[in-house]
Amino acid sequence: MTPHRVPTTLEVPASLQPVYANLVRIAHSPADIVLDFAHLLPGENKTEVNARVVMSPLSAKLLLRALTENLARYEAAFGEIHMPASTLADQLFRPFQPPETPSTEEGKS
């Protein structure tokens, strides 16, 4: 079996518009990994997906490896990327917290 070769040059069509994303929703099936990219603005509770990328699990794992290697090179050149203490995912996907109610034990003697 010969290794998969990536093209040495990629042509980017002049009509291709770049998409800025600060949010990605990731879903999967047994056959695919789906990445939905969006740009979430502060104060908005709804945003539209700007781009969807569907990959095989193998391609997604190779992408993860490539991102890890490239981020390591980036940090070696420009310094460590510091993660915020609380991420958007932490805020969006934290367990539901019901509102606090006064204790029924208060006022009893």
FENBELRA-V638811 format. One record per residue. RES is the residue in three letters. PHI is phi in whole degrees, 0 to 359 (999 if undefined). PSI is psi in whole degrees, -180 to 180 (999 if undefined). OMEGA is omega as a letter, one per 30 degrees, with the letter a starting at -180 (none if undefined). Layout:
BEGIN
res = <RES RES>
phi = <PHI PHI>
psi = <PSI PSI>
omega = <OMEGA OMEGA>
END
This chain:
BEGIN
res = <MET THR PRO HIS ARG VAL PRO THR THR LEU GLU VAL PRO ALA SER LEU GLN PRO VAL TYR ALA ASN LEU VAL ARG ILE ALA HIS SER PRO ALA ASP ILE VAL LEU ASP PHE ALA HIS LEU LEU PRO GLY GLU ASN LYS THR GLU VAL ASN ALA ARG VAL VAL MET SER PRO LEU SER ALA LYS LEU LEU LEU ARG ALA LEU THR GLU ASN LEU ALA ARG TYR GLU ALA ALA PHE GLY GLU ILE HIS MET PRO ALA SER THR LEU ALA ASP GLN LEU PHE ARG PRO PHE GLN PRO PRO GLU THR PRO SER THR GLU GLU GLY LYS SER>
phi = <999 266 293 291 253 272 304 284 228 243 263 257 300 300 278 290 264 292 236 269 225 239 212 225 258 244 227 207 234 299 254 221 247 245 247 256 260 214 243 267 264 303 84 263 255 218 215 259 291 265 205 235 240 247 227 286 304 297 297 295 292 293 297 302 299 296 296 300 296 290 294 297 295 300 294 296 275 240 102 296 272 269 275 293 298 240 264 301 298 300 288 284 244 289 299 298 247 294 298 287 240 300 292 286 279 296 84 275 254>
psi = <131 146 150 131 135 141 144 -24 143 131 126 117 143 -27 -8 125 130 152 125 134 135 11 136 132 131 129 165 158 179 -25 -19 153 130 125 115 117 139 165 107 124 144 139 -9 139 5 138 156 147 130 -26 143 129 127 127 159 157 -38 -46 -38 -40 -38 -37 -45 -45 -46 -41 -43 -47 -43 -37 -37 -43 -41 -48 -34 -35 -37 -3 164 140 119 128 140 155 -37 125 164 -40 -39 -41 -41 -32 19 155 147 131 109 152 147 141 151 144 139 -11 -19 142 -7 139 999>
omega = <l a l a l l a l l l l a l a a l l l l l l a l l a l l l l a a l a l l a a l a l l l l l l l a l l a l l l a l l l l l l l l l l a l l l a l l l l a l a a a a l a l l a l l l l l a a a l l l l l l l l l a l l a l l l none>
END
